[in-house]
């Protein structure tokens, strides 16, 4: 993680704690499989926290301006899938089976001479769109 990224994650963690989240882990890293070339792929989750009784896997994106796109535009489908796989491994390691969970995004924008702008997007994505879809083809 870059210096600006680490700074943004620290700001996001403080922001979430002020909103009642209880921080469980930061920068959780674990091997989640292999890529097509057989190299180990490591998944990472920026922050893991409890929002009341919901376990939140939180991706933090920090930018030094919002001139081009929201920082959250960087949480693309590939990144979402990687976080989902990492969260599954996390839940398996800690045998977490009976707790609700969700995926949140936090955008942090750091502009010179301004207070950081931090926004929380609860339930920014879900696993639903990654589930394999099965359907019956009707033959006419």
Steps between C-alpha positions, in 0.01 A plus 500: 500500500630843411551770762190687382306172504612419854413852613155464342444163670593651838256788443230253390555284811463802732194614305335156537584474871335839557190354333492207740682236296729271700823434312591130481795500259684717251697394192392138529701303242465134410570273200174446310607274215716496191488697178512350149881488516488305828627786717341544841246782516478689828175669592490803726223674689576853620275501808280243669260638759174433677210738440279385788455129417606515134856410400618752240775443248604851403699619200648848538596706197697821543562765237659842511221650291166404353563662166467183296276249677384400840771305681248215522510459122825311571308226683429315176350152459840333513578673831154417638543133411844492663362654821210251503745210470718649774196550726402134447845388611481737800163355604635146458818566703301646788204258454255787461180339381207660678559871461373733231763674292522760228745685279546873557702758310656814643628780282755744636587813306799699618526844349759754600387755759166325546368255754497143370168405345400154620191312384370160605303284257339218697431184302693645204479161327364154571600146409179451304635605162790255533287193566486263206168525327319190386200507273310266274511581134158470349491345159239644265 
